[in-house]
Amino acid sequence: MDHDAPVLFALQASRPFGEDVARHLGIALSAHEEREFEDGEHKSRSLVNVRNRDVFAIQSLYADARESVNDKLLRLLFFIGALKDASAKSVTAVVPYLAYARKDAKTQARDPVTTRYMARLFEAAGADRVVTMDVHNLAAFQNAFRCRTDHLEATKLFVAHLAPLLRDAPAITVVSPDIGGIKRAERFRQALCRSTGRESSLAFMEKARAKGMMRAGRLAGEVADTVIIVDDLISTGGTLLQAAIACRERGAVRVYAAATHGLFIGDSGQLLSGAELDRIIVTDSVPPFRLSRQLIAKKLAIVSAAPLFAEAIRRIHSGDSLVELLGT
């Protein structure tokens, strides 16, 4: 074992992503065991010596047909604990999609703040650092953790994919589907301007609360011929669909969407089958296993976040700066 290289694990549910990260790092995933017991309990342990080593454990926290979000979370936490007990010098949890990050504030009486509870769980398990990508509320994420955190953004990945498609666009508007995402959309707009050498405008969707339900409101701002709707995730797709419809009604001819995490829950397939969006771009933080191959082929583009995470891991291990990776 090369003791100058980081020790990299990927729990079984995230192994394909972990293998891609390892390939970009030029190393192999380290061996580990995941064992199931008859009563539903489980254990995970390293099969290599991690004493005094920098260890990175990859697990993306989304539900699939085999494991729930809670299953994956517990497996990761227990594995972190086992690595610390095995005398690892440091353990970094690499979590491409961080579950429970959307509930970051109390919105009604006795509400939970799960972002803060997640932070406590990782810290209690012994995580020295948590690396994730495009959380719902960056400030809430950074304030919740006492251990070190690094927050990556998919902006550069999306800009690189979209730039060739925008060469003939006479004008471009970047749209946030809600007020809370304006800063994210503005960072994307600035990166797009730097990449293409062209200016673009910014618009956003307002929302109104009626009978306890959030409903799409009006579109604030001018809309150009080409629109890019930017968000952190696609769940049911309702918010994104309403934004696309509003843009079309205001005269947009081409409408693209870029969302880091594609959960695609419930009736979200209509985003791909309908005419409101010309293309949807997501990363591979969550595989699109809920969608049919036909829908995926129709208009979904998946960009790999593995090179981004690989470079973050390399820089963390070597003590180099992550500034170039943390934003636009």
N, C-alpha and C positions, 0 to 999 in steps of 0.2 A: 504494500500500500504506500502510495506517495504521501508522505506526511506534510508536504507543502501544499497539497490540494485540499479543498474542503471535502467533508464527508457528506454525501448527498443521499437522502432517502426519499422515496415517494411511496406513500401508502397505496394499497392495491387499487382503490377506487380512482386514484389520480395517476396511476402508473404511466399511461400513454403520454400525458403532459410532462411528467417527470423525466421520461426517457428523452423527450425532445429537449428539455432543459439540459440534461446531462450531455447530450450530443453537442449542443452549442458550447458547453464548457470544456468539451474534449475529455470527459471522464466517464466512468461507468457508475450507475446507481449502486450504492452499497446494499449488501444483502440484509434482509430482515425477515422475521417470521411473524405472520398473523394467524393466530389459532382460534378456532371457534369451539365453544363448549356446548354441550347438549341443552343447557338451560337458557341459551341465548347470550351468555356472557362471552367475553373474548379477551385475548391478550396479544400484545405486540412487543417484540424485542429485537434489538440489533443483533446480527450474527457476526459483526466485526467489532474490533476493539475501538472504542471512541474516547478513551481516556485522554484528556488534555487536547482534544481536537475541536475545531469549529464544525458544528453539525447543523445541517439544514434539512428540515422535514417538510415535504410538500403534501398538502391536502387541500383541495378546493371544496368548500362547504355548501354543496347543493344536494337536493334529494334526487335519487334515481330509483329505478325499479328494485334495486337490491338493498340499498341503505338509505335511511332517512338523514336529514340534516343533523339530527341529534346523534345518530349512530356515528356519523363521520366526525363530528365534533369530539365525542368521547374517545374515539379511537386515536385522534390526534393528540388530545390532552394526555391520555394515558401513555402514549408513545413518548411524548415530551418528558413526562415524569420518569419513564424508564431510562431515557437517555441521560437525564441529570443524575439519576442514581448510579449510572454506569460511569460517572465522573467525566462527562463531556465538559470541555472548557466553556463552551457556549452553545446554546440551542436556539436556532432561529426558526420560527414557524413561518413557512412560505404558503400563504393562503390566497391564491388568485381571486377567488370569490369568497368574501367574508359574509357569512350569514348573520342575521339578526342586526345588521347595521342600519336598517331603515327606521327602527324605533329608537330614535336618538334624543327624544324630548317628551315631556309630559304634555299631552294635548287634552286630557280630561282628568277628572279626579281619580287618584290612586293608580294612575298609569305607570307601567314599568318603563325603565330606561335601559333597554337590553344592550345597547352599545357599551354602557358602563359595566354591566354584569359580565359581558363577554371578556372585557379587559381583565376583570378580576379572576376569571377562570384561567385565562392564559398565564397570568402572573402567578397564580397559586400552583399551577402545574410545573412552573419553573422556566417558562419561556424567557429568554433574555432579550429577544427582539421579535417583532411581528412585521412581516412584509406582505402587503396586499396591493390591490389595484382598484382605483376608482370606486371608493366607498361613497355612499349616498350623501353624507355630510362630513366633509374633511375636517372641519373644526371640531365637531363632536368626537370624531375618531381620535384625533390627536390629543384632545383634552381628557379622554377617558383612560388612556393608558399611562402608567408610570414607567413601564419598561420601554425600551427604545422601539420606535416604529419608523417604517419607511413606506411612503405612499407613492406608488407608481401610477402613471396615467397613460392611457392608450392613444392620446391625442396624436402623437407622431405616427403611430401605426395607421390611423385612419386618414391622416393627411396624405401620407405616402400612397395609400390606395386610391384616394379620391382625386388627387391632383391631375392625373392623366385624363380623367373623365370630365374635368372642368375647363379644359383648354379652350373650348369653343363657347363657353357660357358667357353671354354679354354682361351679366351682372349676377352676383351671388349674395344670398342672405343666409346667415346662420341663425337658427331658431332654437330657443330653449322651450321645451314643452310645459314648463312651469317657472314661476318666479325663483324658486329655490335653486334652479340650475343655471341661472344667468351667468355666474362667475365661471362655471365650467364651459358654457357656450362661448363666452368672451375669450377665454384662454385658447379655445379651439380656433376661433376667428382670427386671433392674432397669429397663431402658428400657420394657419392657412394662408394668410396674407404674406408672411415671410417666405413660405415655400413657393407660392405662385407669383409673387411680386405684384399682386393685384389687391386692391381694396375690396372689402365686402362689408355689408351692413349687418346689424344685429336686431332681432325681434324676439318676443317671448309671448307665451300664452298666459293669460290671467286665469285664475280659478276662483270659483265662488262656492261657498258652503251652503247647502240647502237641505234641511231636515237631516243633518248629521252626515250628509254625503257630499264629497267633493265633486263638483261638476266643472267641465271645461267652460271657460269664459271667452272673452274676445281676444283676438290676436293684436298685440300692441306692437306697432312699428311697421315700416314699409316692407313689402315683400317683392323680391326681384324675380326674374325669370327662372332662376335656379335656386333651390332651397336645400339646405342641409340641416336636418333636425338632430340635435345632439343630446344624448341622455346617458345616465350611468347604467341603466338596465332596462330590459324589456321583460315584464312579467306577463300580464294578460294582453298587453299591447293597446289597451283602451286609450290611455293618455296620448300615446304616439299616434294612434289612428285619428283622434280628434284634432291633433295638431296638423296632421297631413291634410285632412279635409279642409281645415281653415285656410291653409296655405293655397290649396287648389282654388278655393272660392275667391281668394284675393288675387288670382291670376298666375300663380306659379305653374310653369310648364313641366319642369322636372323637379321631383322631390326625392331626396335621398335621406336615409336615416343612419346614424352611427351611434350604436349603444354598446358599451363594453361587455356587459353580461347578458347573454340571451337565454333567459329561463324558459320563455315560450310556454306559458301555462294556459290551460283552458282553451278558449277560442282564439288564441293569438295567431293561429295559422291563417286567419283572414287577412293579416297584414301582408302575407306573401301571395295569397290568392287574389286579393283585390287590386284595383288600379290606382289606389291613392299614392302608393310608394313605388318608385322605379327600382330602387335597390336598397337593401338593408345590410349594413356591415356590422358584424360583431366579432369579438375575439373568441378564442378557444378556452377561455376560463371556465365555461360551462359548455359541454358538447351539446349540439342540437338534437338530442336523442328523442325528443318529443315530437319532432317534425318528420313528415314523410320525405323520402328521397326526392319525390317529385316537387314538393314545395321548396326544398333546399335548392334544387337545381334551378328553380324558376327565377329567383331573385335574391337569394341569400349569399353573401360573401363572408367568409371566415378568415380573419387574419390571425396569425400566430403571435401570441404574447410570450412564447418560450424564450426567444432571443433577449427580450427585455428583462425577464426574470433571471436569465442566465448571467447577463451583464451585471445586474444588481448583486447577485450572489458573489460574482467574482470580485466586485469592488468592495463589498462588505468584508469578505475574507482577507483581501489584500490591504484593507485600510484606506482605499482610495475614496475620493469624493463621489457622492451619488447625485450631486446637484444637477448634472446634465440629464439625469434620468427622471428626476422628480417632477418635472413639469414640461413646459413646451420649449 
